[in-house]
Amino acid sequence: MAVRIELSCMSCGHSTSEVIVPGSGRPSFRELRLAYEAEGNAGGPLWIGDQPRCPRCKGQLFMEGMERAALRRAS
């Protein structure tokens, strides 16, 4: 199982690119960071310390669109 996540800014409303995080519950910031880094962080959040921040205004981000998805193995 995995969770599909999109982060949105509380200040300006900007949304980051969607990322898939392995697991079935709410991911930690560490798990999010690893998932974004695996994708190359293109369109992802700006990381200030351990906190994800909006790449436009550096505002706080919240998780939006948390949806469970089945992971498929490449064959």
Backbone as XML, in Angstrom:
<?xml version="1.0"?>
<chain id="A" units="angstrom">
  <residue number="1" name="MET">
    <atom name="N" x="0.830" y="-1.185" z="0.000"/>
    <atom name="CA" x="0.000" y="0.000" z="0.000"/>
    <atom name="C" x="0.871" y="1.244" z="0.000"/>
  </residue>
  <residue number="2" name="ALA">
    <atom name="N" x="0.333" y="2.310" z="-0.506"/>
    <atom name="CA" x="1.017" y="3.592" z="-0.537"/>
    <atom name="C" x="-0.021" y="4.694" z="-0.406"/>
  </residue>
  <residue number="3" name="VAL">
    <atom name="N" x="0.463" y="5.897" z="-0.137"/>
    <atom name="CA" x="-0.417" y="7.055" z="-0.009"/>
    <atom name="C" x="0.028" y="8.099" z="-1.016"/>
  </residue>
  <residue number="4" name="ARG">
    <atom name="N" x="-0.921" y="8.621" z="-1.777"/>
    <atom name="CA" x="-0.649" y="9.685" z="-2.745"/>
    <atom name="C" x="-0.907" y="11.014" z="-2.034"/>
  </residue>
  <residue number="5" name="ILE">
    <atom name="N" x="0.095" y="11.896" z="-2.036"/>
    <atom name="CA" x="0.052" y="13.143" z="-1.268"/>
    <atom name="C" x="0.297" y="14.348" z="-2.171"/>
  </residue>
  <residue number="6" name="GLU">
    <atom name="N" x="-0.389" y="15.426" z="-1.863"/>
    <atom name="CA" x="-0.117" y="16.724" z="-2.467"/>
    <atom name="C" x="-0.086" y="17.726" z="-1.318"/>
  </residue>
  <residue number="7" name="LEU">
    <atom name="N" x="0.887" y="18.615" z="-1.313"/>
    <atom name="CA" x="0.995" y="19.622" z="-0.259"/>
    <atom name="C" x="0.512" y="20.960" z="-0.799"/>
  </residue>
  <residue number="8" name="SER">
    <atom name="N" x="-0.274" y="21.686" z="0.010"/>
    <atom name="CA" x="-0.777" y="23.000" z="-0.379"/>
    <atom name="C" x="-0.380" y="24.041" z="0.653"/>
  </residue>
  <residue number="9" name="CYS">
    <atom name="N" x="-0.147" y="25.261" z="0.189"/>
    <atom name="CA" x="0.290" y="26.350" z="1.054"/>
    <atom name="C" x="-0.907" y="27.004" z="1.748"/>
  </residue>
  <residue number="10" name="MET">
    <atom name="N" x="-0.759" y="27.242" z="3.044"/>
    <atom name="CA" x="-1.800" y="27.912" z="3.815"/>
    <atom name="C" x="-1.863" y="29.406" z="3.487"/>
  </residue>
  <residue number="11" name="SER">
    <atom name="N" x="-0.763" y="29.973" z="3.004"/>
    <atom name="CA" x="-0.705" y="31.420" z="2.752"/>
    <atom name="C" x="-1.149" y="31.810" z="1.344"/>
  </residue>
  <residue number="12" name="CYS">
    <atom name="N" x="-0.528" y="31.190" z="0.326"/>
    <atom name="CA" x="-0.814" y="31.617" z="-1.050"/>
    <atom name="C" x="-1.651" y="30.615" z="-1.850"/>
  </residue>
  <residue number="13" name="GLY">
    <atom name="N" x="-1.853" y="29.398" z="-1.330"/>
    <atom name="CA" x="-2.670" y="28.400" z="-2.014"/>
    <atom name="C" x="-1.930" y="27.568" z="-3.054"/>
  </residue>
  <residue number="14" name="HIS">
    <atom name="N" x="-0.643" y="27.820" z="-3.259"/>
    <atom name="CA" x="0.147" y="27.051" z="-4.224"/>
    <atom name="C" x="0.183" y="25.575" z="-3.820"/>
  </residue>
  <residue number="15" name="SER">
    <atom name="N" x="0.105" y="24.679" z="-4.794"/>
    <atom name="CA" x="0.185" y="23.242" z="-4.545"/>
    <atom name="C" x="1.457" y="22.683" z="-5.136"/>
  </residue>
  <residue number="16" name="THR">
    <atom name="N" x="2.084" y="21.754" z="-4.402"/>
    <atom name="CA" x="3.280" y="21.081" z="-4.895"/>
    <atom name="C" x="2.866" y="19.934" z="-5.795"/>
  </residue>
  <residue number="17" name="SER">
    <atom name="N" x="3.830" y="19.347" z="-6.459"/>
    <atom name="CA" x="3.544" y="18.175" z="-7.275"/>
    <atom name="C" x="3.129" y="17.023" z="-6.367"/>
  </residue>
  <residue number="18" name="GLU">
    <atom name="N" x="2.417" y="16.094" z="-6.941"/>
    <atom name="CA" x="1.940" y="14.928" z="-6.206"/>
    <atom name="C" x="3.078" y="13.926" z="-6.054"/>
  </residue>
  <residue number="19" name="VAL">
    <atom name="N" x="3.116" y="13.232" z="-4.927"/>
    <atom name="CA" x="4.147" y="12.231" z="-4.681"/>
    <atom name="C" x="3.493" y="11.018" z="-4.030"/>
  </residue>
  <residue number="20" name="ILE">
    <atom name="N" x="4.059" y="9.842" z="-4.285"/>
    <atom name="CA" x="3.544" y="8.608" z="-3.675"/>
    <atom name="C" x="4.521" y="8.176" z="-2.593"/>
  </residue>
  <residue number="21" name="VAL">
    <atom name="N" x="3.977" y="7.977" z="-1.388"/>
    <atom name="CA" x="4.780" y="7.606" z="-0.226"/>
    <atom name="C" x="4.370" y="6.205" z="0.218"/>
  </residue>
  <residue number="22" name="PRO">
    <atom name="N" x="5.317" y="5.257" z="0.308"/>
    <atom name="CA" x="4.977" y="3.914" z="0.785"/>
    <atom name="C" x="4.422" y="3.971" z="2.207"/>
  </residue>
  <residue number="23" name="GLY">
    <atom name="N" x="3.436" y="3.133" z="2.483"/>
    <atom name="CA" x="2.803" y="3.073" z="3.803"/>
    <atom name="C" x="1.306" y="3.214" z="3.649"/>
  </residue>
  <residue number="24" name="SER">
    <atom name="N" x="0.583" y="3.106" z="4.751"/>
    <atom name="CA" x="-0.876" y="3.187" z="4.659"/>
    <atom name="C" x="-1.464" y="4.327" z="5.469"/>
  </residue>
  <residue number="25" name="GLY">
    <atom name="N" x="-0.649" y="4.985" z="6.291"/>
    <atom name="CA" x="-1.153" y="6.087" z="7.098"/>
    <atom name="C" x="-0.530" y="7.402" z="6.698"/>
  </residue>
  <residue number="26" name="ARG">
    <atom name="N" x="-0.756" y="8.399" z="7.535"/>
    <atom name="CA" x="-0.192" y="9.725" z="7.287"/>
    <atom name="C" x="1.328" y="9.659" z="7.391"/>
  </residue>
  <residue number="27" name="PRO">
    <atom name="N" x="2.052" y="10.059" z="6.338"/>
    <atom name="CA" x="3.518" y="9.965" z="6.372"/>
    <atom name="C" x="4.148" y="11.063" z="7.233"/>
  </residue>
  <residue number="28" name="SER">
    <atom name="N" x="5.314" y="10.783" z="7.751"/>
    <atom name="CA" x="6.074" y="11.779" z="8.511"/>
    <atom name="C" x="6.742" y="12.717" z="7.506"/>
  </residue>
  <residue number="29" name="PHE">
    <atom name="N" x="7.253" y="13.862" z="7.994"/>
    <atom name="CA" x="7.963" y="14.784" z="7.114"/>
    <atom name="C" x="9.207" y="14.119" z="6.529"/>
  </residue>
  <residue number="30" name="ARG">
    <atom name="N" x="9.847" y="13.245" z="7.296"/>
    <atom name="CA" x="11.038" y="12.530" z="6.812"/>
    <atom name="C" x="10.669" y="11.633" z="5.630"/>
  </residue>
  <residue number="31" name="GLU">
    <atom name="N" x="9.553" y="10.897" z="5.749"/>
    <atom name="CA" x="9.102" y="10.028" z="4.656"/>
    <atom name="C" x="8.727" y="10.858" z="3.421"/>
  </residue>
  <residue number="32" name="LEU">
    <atom name="N" x="8.093" y="12.009" z="3.644"/>
    <atom name="CA" x="7.747" y="12.891" z="2.534"/>
    <atom name="C" x="8.995" y="13.385" z="1.817"/>
  </residue>
  <residue number="33" name="ARG">
    <atom name="N" x="9.978" y="13.813" z="2.607"/>
    <atom name="CA" x="11.213" y="14.331" z="2.021"/>
    <atom name="C" x="11.905" y="13.265" z="1.178"/>
  </residue>
  <residue number="34" name="LEU">
    <atom name="N" x="11.975" y="12.042" z="1.702"/>
    <atom name="CA" x="12.594" y="10.946" z="0.952"/>
    <atom name="C" x="11.845" y="10.675" z="-0.355"/>
  </residue>
  <residue number="35" name="ALA">
    <atom name="N" x="10.522" y="10.729" z="-0.308"/>
    <atom name="CA" x="9.721" y="10.476" z="-1.510"/>
    <atom name="C" x="9.938" y="11.582" z="-2.547"/>
  </residue>
  <residue number="36" name="TYR">
    <atom name="N" x="9.950" y="12.845" z="-2.113"/>
    <atom name="CA" x="10.199" y="13.943" z="-3.047"/>
    <atom name="C" x="11.606" y="13.885" z="-3.620"/>
  </residue>
  <residue number="37" name="GLU">
    <atom name="N" x="12.596" y="13.544" z="-2.783"/>
    <atom name="CA" x="13.976" y="13.449" z="-3.267"/>
    <atom name="C" x="14.128" y="12.316" z="-4.275"/>
  </residue>
  <residue number="38" name="ALA">
    <atom name="N" x="13.401" y="11.215" z="-4.079"/>
    <atom name="CA" x="13.448" y="10.100" z="-5.031"/>
    <atom name="C" x="12.874" y="10.512" z="-6.389"/>
  </residue>
  <residue number="39" name="GLU">
    <atom name="N" x="11.946" y="11.464" z="-6.373"/>
    <atom name="CA" x="11.344" y="11.971" z="-7.616"/>
    <atom name="C" x="12.145" y="13.121" z="-8.211"/>
  </residue>
  <residue number="40" name="GLY">
    <atom name="N" x="13.214" y="13.539" z="-7.542"/>
    <atom name="CA" x="14.022" y="14.648" z="-8.019"/>
    <atom name="C" x="13.575" y="15.998" z="-7.464"/>
  </residue>
  <residue number="41" name="ASN">
    <atom name="N" x="12.551" y="16.011" z="-6.616"/>
    <atom name="CA" x="11.994" y="17.193" z="-5.951"/>
    <atom name="C" x="11.520" y="18.265" z="-6.931"/>
  </residue>
  <residue number="42" name="ALA">
    <atom name="N" x="11.375" y="17.948" z="-8.210"/>
    <atom name="CA" x="10.855" y="18.910" z="-9.181"/>
    <atom name="C" x="9.400" y="19.211" z="-8.858"/>
  </residue>
  <residue number="43" name="GLY">
    <atom name="N" x="9.101" y="20.458" z="-8.595"/>
    <atom name="CA" x="7.745" y="20.843" z="-8.233"/>
    <atom name="C" x="7.398" y="20.550" z="-6.789"/>
  </residue>
  <residue number="44" name="GLY">
    <atom name="N" x="8.388" y="20.092" z="-6.029"/>
    <atom name="CA" x="8.165" y="19.753" z="-4.626"/>
    <atom name="C" x="8.396" y="20.938" z="-3.706"/>
  </residue>
  <residue number="45" name="PRO">
    <atom name="N" x="8.287" y="20.707" z="-2.411"/>
    <atom name="CA" x="8.444" y="21.783" z="-1.449"/>
    <atom name="C" x="9.893" y="22.222" z="-1.268"/>
  </residue>
  <residue number="46" name="LEU">
    <atom name="N" x="10.058" y="23.377" z="-0.686"/>
    <atom name="CA" x="11.344" y="23.887" z="-0.251"/>
    <atom name="C" x="11.529" y="23.363" z="1.166"/>
  </residue>
  <residue number="47" name="TRP">
    <atom name="N" x="12.653" y="22.771" z="1.471"/>
    <atom name="CA" x="12.871" y="22.203" z="2.810"/>
    <atom name="C" x="13.714" y="23.155" z="3.640"/>
  </residue>
  <residue number="48" name="ILE">
    <atom name="N" x="13.146" y="23.635" z="4.731"/>
    <atom name="CA" x="13.859" y="24.486" z="5.677"/>
    <atom name="C" x="13.960" y="23.680" z="6.964"/>
  </residue>
  <residue number="49" name="GLY">
    <atom name="N" x="15.171" y="23.163" z="7.231"/>
    <atom name="CA" x="15.330" y="22.220" z="8.343"/>
    <atom name="C" x="14.563" y="20.955" z="8.001"/>
  </residue>
  <residue number="50" name="ASP">
    <atom name="N" x="13.694" y="20.525" z="8.899"/>
    <atom name="CA" x="12.868" y="19.343" z="8.666"/>
    <atom name="C" x="11.476" y="19.688" z="8.148"/>
  </residue>
  <residue number="51" name="GLN">
    <atom name="N" x="11.194" y="20.969" z="7.986"/>
    <atom name="CA" x="9.851" y="21.408" z="7.608"/>
    <atom name="C" x="9.732" y="21.694" z="6.118"/>
  </residue>
  <residue number="52" name="PRO">
    <atom name="N" x="8.687" y="21.147" z="5.470"/>
    <atom name="CA" x="8.448" y="21.502" z="4.072"/>
    <atom name="C" x="7.803" y="22.885" z="4.016"/>
  </residue>
  <residue number="53" name="ARG">
    <atom name="N" x="8.271" y="23.734" z="3.117"/>
    <atom name="CA" x="7.738" y="25.091" z="2.964"/>
    <atom name="C" x="7.379" y="25.340" z="1.511"/>
  </residue>
  <residue number="54" name="CYS">
    <atom name="N" x="6.505" y="26.295" z="1.291"/>
    <atom name="CA" x="6.066" y="26.659" z="-0.046"/>
    <atom name="C" x="7.248" y="27.217" z="-0.838"/>
  </residue>
  <residue number="55" name="PRO">
    <atom name="N" x="7.475" y="26.712" z="-2.054"/>
    <atom name="CA" x="8.583" y="27.225" z="-2.858"/>
    <atom name="C" x="8.344" y="28.649" z="-3.351"/>
  </residue>
  <residue number="56" name="ARG">
    <atom name="N" x="7.112" y="29.136" z="-3.297"/>
    <atom name="CA" x="6.808" y="30.500" z="-3.739"/>
    <atom name="C" x="6.955" y="31.524" z="-2.628"/>
  </residue>
  <residue number="57" name="CYS">
    <atom name="N" x="6.284" y="31.286" z="-1.475"/>
    <atom name="CA" x="6.240" y="32.309" z="-0.418"/>
    <atom name="C" x="6.853" y="31.852" z="0.904"/>
  </residue>
  <residue number="58" name="LYS">
    <atom name="N" x="7.329" y="30.611" z="0.955"/>
    <atom name="CA" x="7.907" y="29.998" z="2.159"/>
    <atom name="C" x="6.885" y="29.823" z="3.283"/>
  </residue>
  <residue number="59" name="GLY">
    <atom name="N" x="5.604" y="29.808" z="2.932"/>
    <atom name="CA" x="4.536" y="29.581" z="3.907"/>
    <atom name="C" x="4.442" y="28.117" z="4.316"/>
  </residue>
  <residue number="60" name="GLN">
    <atom name="N" x="3.654" y="27.866" z="5.356"/>
    <atom name="CA" x="3.462" y="26.492" z="5.837"/>
    <atom name="C" x="2.600" y="25.706" z="4.862"/>
  </residue>
  <residue number="61" name="LEU">
    <atom name="N" x="2.926" y="24.426" z="4.739"/>
    <atom name="CA" x="2.186" y="23.533" z="3.852"/>
    <atom name="C" x="1.340" y="22.560" z="4.653"/>
  </residue>
  <residue number="62" name="PHE">
    <atom name="N" x="0.221" y="22.138" z="4.066"/>
    <atom name="CA" x="-0.593" y="21.097" z="4.677"/>
    <atom name="C" x="-0.865" y="20.019" z="3.639"/>
  </residue>
  <residue number="63" name="MET">
    <atom name="N" x="-1.134" y="18.806" z="4.124"/>
    <atom name="CA" x="-1.374" y="17.673" z="3.230"/>
    <atom name="C" x="-2.787" y="17.743" z="2.685"/>
  </residue>
  <residue number="64" name="GLU">
    <atom name="N" x="-2.877" y="17.561" z="1.376"/>
    <atom name="CA" x="-4.160" y="17.595" z="0.715"/>
    <atom name="C" x="-4.221" y="16.428" z="-0.257"/>
  </residue>
  <residue number="65" name="GLY">
    <atom name="N" x="-5.391" y="15.912" z="-0.465"/>
    <atom name="CA" x="-5.550" y="14.852" z="-1.447"/>
    <atom name="C" x="-4.897" y="13.549" z="-1.043"/>
  </residue>
  <residue number="66" name="MET">
    <atom name="N" x="-4.894" y="13.240" z="0.265"/>
    <atom name="CA" x="-4.290" y="11.991" z="0.722"/>
    <atom name="C" x="-5.189" y="10.840" z="0.268"/>
  </residue>
  <residue number="67" name="GLU">
    <atom name="N" x="-4.667" y="10.029" z="-0.610"/>
    <atom name="CA" x="-5.434" y="8.943" z="-1.203"/>
    <atom name="C" x="-4.607" y="7.666" z="-1.183"/>
  </residue>
  <residue number="68" name="ARG">
    <atom name="N" x="-5.191" y="6.579" z="-0.761"/>
    <atom name="CA" x="-4.467" y="5.298" z="-0.730"/>
    <atom name="C" x="-4.421" y="4.711" z="-2.126"/>
  </residue>
  <residue number="69" name="ALA">
    <atom name="N" x="-3.289" y="4.089" z="-2.435"/>
    <atom name="CA" x="-3.100" y="3.472" z="-3.750"/>
    <atom name="C" x="-2.311" y="2.175" z="-3.563"/>
  </residue>
  <residue number="70" name="ALA">
    <atom name="N" x="-2.613" y="1.191" z="-4.393"/>
    <atom name="CA" x="-1.862" y="-0.066" z="-4.349"/>
    <atom name="C" x="-0.574" y="0.097" z="-5.143"/>
  </residue>
  <residue number="71" name="LEU">
    <atom name="N" x="0.534" y="-0.334" z="-4.581"/>
    <atom name="CA" x="1.807" y="-0.296" z="-5.297"/>
    <atom name="C" x="1.918" y="-1.541" z="-6.158"/>
  </residue>
  <residue number="72" name="ARG">
    <atom name="N" x="2.376" y="-1.373" z="-7.380"/>
    <atom name="CA" x="2.574" y="-2.502" z="-8.271"/>
    <atom name="C" x="4.053" y="-2.654" z="-8.524"/>
  </residue>
  <residue number="73" name="ARG">
    <atom name="N" x="4.504" y="-3.872" z="-8.516"/>
    <atom name="CA" x="5.912" y="-4.153" z="-8.788"/>
    <atom name="C" x="6.162" y="-4.159" z="-10.285"/>
  </residue>
  <residue number="74" name="ALA">
    <atom name="N" x="7.315" y="-3.595" z="-10.671"/>
    <atom name="CA" x="7.694" y="-3.629" z="-12.086"/>
    <atom name="C" x="8.079" y="-5.047" z="-12.467"/>
  </residue>
  <residue number="75" name="SER">
    <atom name="N" x="7.620" y="-5.483" z="-13.627"/>
    <atom name="CA" x="7.964" y="-6.845" z="-14.050"/>
    <atom name="C" x="8.865" y="-6.861" z="-15.247"/>
  </residue>
</chain>
